[in-house]
Amino acid sequence: MTTIDPTTRFTDLAERETRAHDAHVNTVARLKQVKTKRALSDAEKKELRLSESVITELDTSRTGGRRREVCDPLFVATRTLLNVQKLIDPELRTQEDGVLLFQPYVDVDNVERAVARAAKKKKSPAVAPPIMLTALTLGLLIVDGASPPPVKTVAQLGNKTGTEDPGSTRKAKKSKSTKKTTKKTVYPEWEHPDGPAFTQEFFRALGEARSYSALADKVLVLLAQEGDPDGAGGATPAVRCDEFARVMRKLAKARVDGNEPQLRRRINEMLDSVQNVGTEDRIAERDVDLPDLDQIQDENIMEENVRVMGPMIISTMFEELKVFQVVDRIVEQFQAGVLPIGPGEAGQQLYRYWREAPNRMSEQERRNFTAITLGVPGGDPSGMVNRDFNDLWIRFVSSVSSFIRQNEVDSLLRSATPSPISHQQVRKAARDLASNLSLHGYGMAHYAAREVADQVTRMIKLLQDPEIRACYGAKDMWQVVDQVATYDLGGAKTSSRYRTLATCGAIITAWLANNVHRINRSTGPLLDIDVVRNPPVASDHKATKNPNDYDLVNACELWLADTATPDSEVEKLSQQPRQSPTMTSKPIPIPAMAARCSTTSTSTSESGSPTGMHRPVPPASTATGTLGPTDAGAPSSPLVTGDDMPFDPDQEPLLGKVERRLRTAGRSLGTADPYAPSRDLFMRTFQYPADAYRDNALMPMGAPFEPSFSESQPGTVRFTIEPLPPEASSVDRRDESTREMRRLIRGCMGGDALYWFDHASEPYRGFAHGGKLDYGAFFGSSYDRDGLYASKVFYELPGGQGAIDDLPFGLQRVVRAALELVPGLRPLFTTLAAQRDVGGQRLTFASTQALRLTDLQPVMDALGLGQRLPAIMQLFGLVLGGRFDLPPDSALLAFGDGPAGPEVEIYLLLSAIPDVPPSFLSLLTMGLAERPRGLAALERWMGAFTPEDEHWPGRFSIISLRTDARFPPRVSLYLRPIEFELPQAALPLAV
């Protein structure tokens, strides 16, 4: 019989023991650290007691001549089953540095002395320890990835390490007063869910090990020689249990038995295969050992590039408060001798500020840099505008807020341990935002931010000067800003709000910059909940420079509060997954040819500054259409007739342009593909060149394709089309719109939504309603990141007053009130709209008489919306240059009955209103200044619908405001895309 050296060392057992011991040490250290900051949960207390008891037992067993105890769960569970089930003799007690110790040996020295005595007497031990069976069973369990139950400490039976004293519980009850210390041992926690499964795995592995019989003894002896790092003549033979198990399985598969004459060679072949030794590439048999990518240097996020975004945010908020303009105005007054300021500190500051004016950035230059870094509207659109910033910023702020709120709920309902999934969601949002800021912080923007920070500091010092404050009777600098802005600059804004946003922005960007290493890690918590709950107190702590996690959370909550972001939107932004935008780690230079092509398509305004969000819009056109989608922003010119523009069958069909525009806009806005779901309808509709559609009812002298922007649906791709080609009848268009609507609802919204639509649309799609139709119906859809958001059909109403009888009762009540209180209303069409969670119907009227906006007060009061009219008049009056009287047929009024009660939307047909200000869009952006998210969404939408070779998306035909009892008025804009205008009708846009 082959003799196995009892001192054979199994190296992987020693490694596993070291890892298990370190895990208990780390657990104790971590929980003790947590305990200094907050109270531990019951689960954490139990975990701490368990790890402390295990470590105490391990330390105790190393003194007093006892056997060394172990805590590797796999070894402990295997030892217990082997001993309790009487499967080996003598019993296994422990392992010391990988050497298996059986009864009666205490340590390796005892084993070596016994081996020496036996060798001296030239005798074998009376009972050979079952080393092969034990090691092979352990190896098979390791290879198969068996999950053992965790360990605990129990009373030990006598000196039998690893054996529980079954009477320890009864003895403890009878001798509560005794102080005698009972010996402990490490034992499996069989009550754990992994206990039964491991027991099954153990007996399967034991049976396999026994099946290898005498061959395994020979293999183990040879492995101890061939696989020993010291060589065959090494002092201490060494083997790995897992390699032993793999070699045995390969030998068994190759049908090698104990009588193999070249057993050593076959073992070497199998061992080489297991260890992947030699030139043969055995990919399928390799262990997967990937490098730690977190240890590779990552320069994707540049800390300094992120840090300089703080001054840019402060600069943006100062622009909103008009601080730069206020200081310029004060300097002008000082230069003109209006301010009563003589020689002194204040005068010196004002003089230096005036003298250094040529060396400072102009307002347009600041806007260009804020557009590059933060995507703020007003900069040069031909530059590298940061269009993703607003979405990434609000997602990160919402993720932090939602994570902390959920953690507080968890601390009340369960334990205080944070969810790792939520940590990773916050980490992803932080990584996306930091990468975006780093990418847009290169180049001159890096230095511009530092110059802006210096200018802001100087302005604050100047405005805080007591002499300057005294000139305006102000107690602080903000009163100076408010007074000058009110008297000289057209009005002031709430300074406390923008000051808070500026501070929050500086804190958030500083935290991102200071924690790049935490953001880049793929594991571990991102936020320290203990710091958030118990923030450190230090007199020299400056949150805008070295913010901690509490400062970050506080800044995010303040940002959401001051921007009036509802909780529902916070949860939506934090929980809705979004794929990270495509971003390079640094700016990639544009090839010279592409750069030349892009610069040739960029125009400038009369003042020489680049065109952008605040570009003036040309005068209104007189072109009108059947439904009212008329044009603002084109010079007056007669309509082009069919004789002037013959149909050219050799031109490109319109389908390709529509497909490219929709898919490009979808990618730009991050939505699902808006083209694919209605591909067949588009192919049937846009099969001809553009000039074949010049007489369509939706967009005369252009393609019957109308994109629109809605402030209530930011980030969506919305469009309306006149379905089917020009030769189709109005009834065909009505029926095709109905079919497409039903198909989309059935596939995307389900049977309940389809049932609602069939019931609501029945009065308008029947045979009796097709006799006097002009265009029949229009069809529209909108798509967001999750796919179809809404689908609409606009059914033409040729019956006039009689069509009201077909409306639902609630909508009838709203419509009859409108007809009684607003004279000159003529029904045009009814709209059936199905969204994911709600459906609704509206009726739209044309105002055939002159209409004063103030004349809407009675109907708004009757519908419970009287408080919304001032805001409507304010915005319409602003964009129309102070006009509140509308000529006949220049307005549409839509009424609905939604979940919040009556709804009203007012459409202004811009081409039908004389003297629309050329700066229409600039005035609109001014009106949206108090709603920066809506303004940013508008700019992103315009960029999405601007062709690559153009600097402007087209001409706006309609502006509307929609409101109900729940929401204030929200803006919608309807566009005539420049790329779909007929050549003769594509009027110049440059001013």
Summary of the structure (lengths in Angstrom):
residues: 991
radius of gyration: 39.3
end to end distance: 102.3
largest distance: 124.2
contacts: 3163
relative contact order: 0.06
helix: 50%
strand: 12%
